[in-house]
Amino acid sequence: MNKELKPIDEKAIKVKENKADDDLISDITAFFKTMGDNTRLNILTSLNHNEFCVNDLTYILGISQSAISHALQSLKAQKLVKTRREGKIIYYSLDDDHVTTIMDMALEHIKES
């Protein structure tokens, strides 16, 4: 008894035809997994205010430089942060306005509850 499943709402057909492909869904999942870590999210929240070097982030968050560097590596791989070199110091900031918007919207949403 293998019946073909049919939608109740015709809008479901359009959504199914236009839904994101599996590769895009995987990329979005990786993006949210990256943001789903306390250390990385603390870094993003800090960088939402200003650019900082690893030393400053270590001071702000009270965790090791190694942990900060490791988290920044993941954030950079997901294009959530970018770098700027000034002499020997590398400064980190949010990659673009999209990341800032995501951070601001998430904070606003959580503060609503």
mmCIF file of the C-alpha atoms, coordinates in Angstrom:
data_MODEL
# 
_entry.id   MODEL 
# 
loop_
_atom_site.group_PDB 
_atom_site.id 
_atom_site.type_symbol 
_atom_site.label_atom_id 
_atom_site.label_alt_id 
_atom_site.label_comp_id 
_atom_site.label_asym_id 
_atom_site.label_entity_id 
_atom_site.label_seq_id 
_atom_site.pdbx_PDB_ins_code 
_atom_site.Cartn_x 
_atom_site.Cartn_y 
_atom_site.Cartn_z 
_atom_site.occupancy 
_atom_site.B_iso_or_equiv 
_atom_site.pdbx_formal_charge 
_atom_site.auth_seq_id 
_atom_site.auth_comp_id 
_atom_site.auth_asym_id 
_atom_site.auth_atom_id 
_atom_site.pdbx_PDB_model_num 
ATOM 1   C CA . MET A 1 1   ? 0.000  0.000  0.000  1.00 0.00 ? 1   MET A CA 1 
ATOM 2   C CA . ASN A 1 2   ? 2.378  2.681  -1.267 1.00 0.00 ? 2   ASN A CA 1 
ATOM 3   C CA . LYS A 1 3   ? 0.308  5.795  -1.874 1.00 0.00 ? 3   LYS A CA 1 
ATOM 4   C CA . GLU A 1 4   ? 1.920  8.931  -3.234 1.00 0.00 ? 4   GLU A CA 1 
ATOM 5   C CA . LEU A 1 5   ? 1.780  11.669 -0.629 1.00 0.00 ? 5   LEU A CA 1 
ATOM 6   C CA . LYS A 1 6   ? -0.166 14.730 -1.782 1.00 0.00 ? 6   LYS A CA 1 
ATOM 7   C CA . PRO A 1 7   ? -0.139 18.149 -0.129 1.00 0.00 ? 7   PRO A CA 1 
ATOM 8   C CA . ILE A 1 8   ? -3.194 19.553 1.607  1.00 0.00 ? 8   ILE A CA 1 
ATOM 9   C CA . ASP A 1 9   ? -2.217 23.142 0.837  1.00 0.00 ? 9   ASP A CA 1 
ATOM 10  C CA . GLU A 1 10  ? -1.194 24.013 -2.729 1.00 0.00 ? 10  GLU A CA 1 
ATOM 11  C CA . LYS A 1 11  ? 1.433  26.404 -1.343 1.00 0.00 ? 11  LYS A CA 1 
ATOM 12  C CA . ALA A 1 12  ? 3.356  23.316 -0.214 1.00 0.00 ? 12  ALA A CA 1 
ATOM 13  C CA . ILE A 1 13  ? 4.035  22.480 -3.873 1.00 0.00 ? 13  ILE A CA 1 
ATOM 14  C CA . LYS A 1 14  ? 5.743  25.839 -4.486 1.00 0.00 ? 14  LYS A CA 1 
ATOM 15  C CA . VAL A 1 15  ? 7.733  25.597 -1.277 1.00 0.00 ? 15  VAL A CA 1 
ATOM 16  C CA . LYS A 1 16  ? 8.916  22.089 -2.179 1.00 0.00 ? 16  LYS A CA 1 
ATOM 17  C CA . GLU A 1 17  ? 9.909  23.206 -5.688 1.00 0.00 ? 17  GLU A CA 1 
ATOM 18  C CA . ASN A 1 18  ? 11.885 26.185 -4.344 1.00 0.00 ? 18  ASN A CA 1 
ATOM 19  C CA . LYS A 1 19  ? 13.358 24.741 -1.151 1.00 0.00 ? 19  LYS A CA 1 
ATOM 20  C CA . ALA A 1 20  ? 17.074 25.045 -0.531 1.00 0.00 ? 20  ALA A CA 1 
ATOM 21  C CA . ASP A 1 21  ? 19.224 22.194 -1.795 1.00 0.00 ? 21  ASP A CA 1 
ATOM 22  C CA . ASP A 1 22  ? 21.001 19.854 0.620  1.00 0.00 ? 22  ASP A CA 1 
ATOM 23  C CA . ASP A 1 23  ? 24.400 21.554 0.184  1.00 0.00 ? 23  ASP A CA 1 
ATOM 24  C CA . LEU A 1 24  ? 22.971 24.936 1.155  1.00 0.00 ? 24  LEU A CA 1 
ATOM 25  C CA . ILE A 1 25  ? 21.169 23.421 4.142  1.00 0.00 ? 25  ILE A CA 1 
ATOM 26  C CA . SER A 1 26  ? 24.467 21.811 5.229  1.00 0.00 ? 26  SER A CA 1 
ATOM 27  C CA . ASP A 1 27  ? 26.232 25.180 4.992  1.00 0.00 ? 27  ASP A CA 1 
ATOM 28  C CA . ILE A 1 28  ? 23.513 26.871 7.058  1.00 0.00 ? 28  ILE A CA 1 
ATOM 29  C CA . THR A 1 29  ? 23.704 24.071 9.638  1.00 0.00 ? 29  THR A CA 1 
ATOM 30  C CA . ALA A 1 30  ? 27.487 24.539 9.908  1.00 0.00 ? 30  ALA A CA 1 
ATOM 31  C CA . PHE A 1 31  ? 26.961 28.294 10.318 1.00 0.00 ? 31  PHE A CA 1 
ATOM 32  C CA . PHE A 1 32  ? 24.569 27.824 13.245 1.00 0.00 ? 32  PHE A CA 1 
ATOM 33  C CA . LYS A 1 33  ? 26.745 25.102 14.802 1.00 0.00 ? 33  LYS A CA 1 
ATOM 34  C CA . THR A 1 34  ? 29.645 27.554 14.759 1.00 0.00 ? 34  THR A CA 1 
ATOM 35  C CA . MET A 1 35  ? 27.514 30.168 16.494 1.00 0.00 ? 35  MET A CA 1 
ATOM 36  C CA . GLY A 1 36  ? 26.159 27.571 18.923 1.00 0.00 ? 36  GLY A CA 1 
ATOM 37  C CA . ASP A 1 37  ? 29.275 27.492 21.095 1.00 0.00 ? 37  ASP A CA 1 
ATOM 38  C CA . ASN A 1 38  ? 29.509 29.707 24.221 1.00 0.00 ? 38  ASN A CA 1 
ATOM 39  C CA . THR A 1 39  ? 33.104 30.814 23.591 1.00 0.00 ? 39  THR A CA 1 
ATOM 40  C CA . ARG A 1 40  ? 32.497 31.659 19.940 1.00 0.00 ? 40  ARG A CA 1 
ATOM 41  C CA . LEU A 1 41  ? 29.250 33.448 20.737 1.00 0.00 ? 41  LEU A CA 1 
ATOM 42  C CA . ASN A 1 42  ? 30.944 35.432 23.518 1.00 0.00 ? 42  ASN A CA 1 
ATOM 43  C CA . ILE A 1 43  ? 33.608 36.482 21.017 1.00 0.00 ? 43  ILE A CA 1 
ATOM 44  C CA . LEU A 1 44  ? 30.975 37.524 18.468 1.00 0.00 ? 44  LEU A CA 1 
ATOM 45  C CA . THR A 1 45  ? 29.085 39.476 21.123 1.00 0.00 ? 45  THR A CA 1 
ATOM 46  C CA . SER A 1 46  ? 32.301 41.261 22.114 1.00 0.00 ? 46  SER A CA 1 
ATOM 47  C CA . LEU A 1 47  ? 33.195 41.991 18.492 1.00 0.00 ? 47  LEU A CA 1 
ATOM 48  C CA . ASN A 1 48  ? 29.704 43.374 17.972 1.00 0.00 ? 48  ASN A CA 1 
ATOM 49  C CA . HIS A 1 49  ? 30.914 46.377 20.016 1.00 0.00 ? 49  HIS A CA 1 
ATOM 50  C CA . ASN A 1 50  ? 34.408 46.893 18.626 1.00 0.00 ? 50  ASN A CA 1 
ATOM 51  C CA . GLU A 1 51  ? 37.355 45.187 16.954 1.00 0.00 ? 51  GLU A CA 1 
ATOM 52  C CA . PHE A 1 52  ? 39.786 43.481 19.334 1.00 0.00 ? 52  PHE A CA 1 
ATOM 53  C CA . CYS A 1 53  ? 43.038 41.535 19.313 1.00 0.00 ? 53  CYS A CA 1 
ATOM 54  C CA . VAL A 1 54  ? 43.393 38.099 20.945 1.00 0.00 ? 54  VAL A CA 1 
ATOM 55  C CA . ASN A 1 55  ? 44.949 39.658 24.069 1.00 0.00 ? 55  ASN A CA 1 
ATOM 56  C CA . ASP A 1 56  ? 41.956 41.983 24.556 1.00 0.00 ? 56  ASP A CA 1 
ATOM 57  C CA . LEU A 1 57  ? 39.477 39.145 23.984 1.00 0.00 ? 57  LEU A CA 1 
ATOM 58  C CA . THR A 1 58  ? 41.390 37.063 26.555 1.00 0.00 ? 58  THR A CA 1 
ATOM 59  C CA . TYR A 1 59  ? 41.021 39.924 29.029 1.00 0.00 ? 59  TYR A CA 1 
ATOM 60  C CA . ILE A 1 60  ? 37.301 40.469 28.241 1.00 0.00 ? 60  ILE A CA 1 
ATOM 61  C CA . LEU A 1 61  ? 36.288 36.800 28.372 1.00 0.00 ? 61  LEU A CA 1 
ATOM 62  C CA . GLY A 1 62  ? 38.734 35.550 30.997 1.00 0.00 ? 62  GLY A CA 1 
ATOM 63  C CA . ILE A 1 63  ? 39.750 32.451 29.047 1.00 0.00 ? 63  ILE A CA 1 
ATOM 64  C CA . SER A 1 64  ? 43.076 31.350 27.582 1.00 0.00 ? 64  SER A CA 1 
ATOM 65  C CA . GLN A 1 65  ? 44.628 32.827 24.448 1.00 0.00 ? 65  GLN A CA 1 
ATOM 66  C CA . SER A 1 66  ? 44.707 29.311 23.041 1.00 0.00 ? 66  SER A CA 1 
ATOM 67  C CA . ALA A 1 67  ? 40.936 28.918 23.456 1.00 0.00 ? 67  ALA A CA 1 
ATOM 68  C CA . ILE A 1 68  ? 40.325 32.362 21.932 1.00 0.00 ? 68  ILE A CA 1 
ATOM 69  C CA . SER A 1 69  ? 42.606 31.623 18.961 1.00 0.00 ? 69  SER A CA 1 
ATOM 70  C CA . HIS A 1 70  ? 40.965 28.259 18.349 1.00 0.00 ? 70  HIS A CA 1 
ATOM 71  C CA . ALA A 1 71  ? 37.486 29.818 18.438 1.00 0.00 ? 71  ALA A CA 1 
ATOM 72  C CA . LEU A 1 72  ? 38.562 32.664 16.148 1.00 0.00 ? 72  LEU A CA 1 
ATOM 73  C CA . GLN A 1 73  ? 39.871 30.120 13.645 1.00 0.00 ? 73  GLN A CA 1 
ATOM 74  C CA . SER A 1 74  ? 36.403 28.526 13.454 1.00 0.00 ? 74  SER A CA 1 
ATOM 75  C CA . LEU A 1 75  ? 34.698 31.908 13.206 1.00 0.00 ? 75  LEU A CA 1 
ATOM 76  C CA . LYS A 1 76  ? 37.029 32.985 10.422 1.00 0.00 ? 76  LYS A CA 1 
ATOM 77  C CA . ALA A 1 77  ? 36.446 29.722 8.510  1.00 0.00 ? 77  ALA A CA 1 
ATOM 78  C CA . GLN A 1 78  ? 32.699 30.451 8.566  1.00 0.00 ? 78  GLN A CA 1 
ATOM 79  C CA . LYS A 1 79  ? 33.363 34.052 7.431  1.00 0.00 ? 79  LYS A CA 1 
ATOM 80  C CA . LEU A 1 80  ? 31.883 35.458 10.624 1.00 0.00 ? 80  LEU A CA 1 
ATOM 81  C CA . VAL A 1 81  ? 35.027 37.435 11.505 1.00 0.00 ? 81  VAL A CA 1 
ATOM 82  C CA . LYS A 1 82  ? 37.737 39.142 9.496  1.00 0.00 ? 82  LYS A CA 1 
ATOM 83  C CA . THR A 1 83  ? 41.224 40.351 10.395 1.00 0.00 ? 83  THR A CA 1 
ATOM 84  C CA . ARG A 1 84  ? 43.228 43.539 10.105 1.00 0.00 ? 84  ARG A CA 1 
ATOM 85  C CA . ARG A 1 85  ? 46.950 43.694 10.831 1.00 0.00 ? 85  ARG A CA 1 
ATOM 86  C CA . GLU A 1 86  ? 48.543 46.689 12.516 1.00 0.00 ? 86  GLU A CA 1 
ATOM 87  C CA . GLY A 1 87  ? 52.259 45.997 12.931 1.00 0.00 ? 87  GLY A CA 1 
ATOM 88  C CA . LYS A 1 88  ? 52.537 42.757 14.881 1.00 0.00 ? 88  LYS A CA 1 
ATOM 89  C CA . ILE A 1 89  ? 48.982 42.897 16.205 1.00 0.00 ? 89  ILE A CA 1 
ATOM 90  C CA . ILE A 1 90  ? 46.056 41.263 14.415 1.00 0.00 ? 90  ILE A CA 1 
ATOM 91  C CA . TYR A 1 91  ? 42.661 42.767 15.110 1.00 0.00 ? 91  TYR A CA 1 
ATOM 92  C CA . TYR A 1 92  ? 39.433 40.828 14.668 1.00 0.00 ? 92  TYR A CA 1 
ATOM 93  C CA . SER A 1 93  ? 36.045 42.269 13.788 1.00 0.00 ? 93  SER A CA 1 
ATOM 94  C CA . LEU A 1 94  ? 32.704 40.993 12.555 1.00 0.00 ? 94  LEU A CA 1 
ATOM 95  C CA . ASP A 1 95  ? 32.992 40.133 8.868  1.00 0.00 ? 95  ASP A CA 1 
ATOM 96  C CA . ASP A 1 96  ? 30.188 42.331 7.569  1.00 0.00 ? 96  ASP A CA 1 
ATOM 97  C CA . ASP A 1 97  ? 26.872 44.000 8.330  1.00 0.00 ? 97  ASP A CA 1 
ATOM 98  C CA . HIS A 1 98  ? 25.030 40.686 7.942  1.00 0.00 ? 98  HIS A CA 1 
ATOM 99  C CA . VAL A 1 99  ? 26.822 39.251 10.967 1.00 0.00 ? 99  VAL A CA 1 
ATOM 100 C CA . THR A 1 100 ? 26.120 42.426 12.941 1.00 0.00 ? 100 THR A CA 1 
ATOM 101 C CA . THR A 1 101 ? 22.446 42.217 11.990 1.00 0.00 ? 101 THR A CA 1 
ATOM 102 C CA . ILE A 1 102 ? 22.239 38.535 12.991 1.00 0.00 ? 102 ILE A CA 1 
ATOM 103 C CA . MET A 1 103 ? 23.850 39.301 16.358 1.00 0.00 ? 103 MET A CA 1 
ATOM 104 C CA . ASP A 1 104 ? 21.600 42.316 16.989 1.00 0.00 ? 104 ASP A CA 1 
ATOM 105 C CA . MET A 1 105 ? 18.453 40.413 16.002 1.00 0.00 ? 105 MET A CA 1 
ATOM 106 C CA . ALA A 1 106 ? 19.358 37.405 18.168 1.00 0.00 ? 106 ALA A CA 1 
ATOM 107 C CA . LEU A 1 107 ? 19.988 39.622 21.194 1.00 0.00 ? 107 LEU A CA 1 
ATOM 108 C CA . GLU A 1 108 ? 16.770 41.547 20.601 1.00 0.00 ? 108 GLU A CA 1 
ATOM 109 C CA . HIS A 1 109 ? 14.779 38.336 20.229 1.00 0.00 ? 109 HIS A CA 1 
ATOM 110 C CA . ILE A 1 110 ? 16.165 36.813 23.439 1.00 0.00 ? 110 ILE A CA 1 
ATOM 111 C CA . LYS A 1 111 ? 15.644 40.030 25.411 1.00 0.00 ? 111 LYS A CA 1 
ATOM 112 C CA . GLU A 1 112 ? 11.954 40.051 24.325 1.00 0.00 ? 112 GLU A CA 1 
ATOM 113 C CA . SER A 1 113 ? 11.161 36.962 26.343 1.00 0.00 ? 113 SER A CA 1 
# 
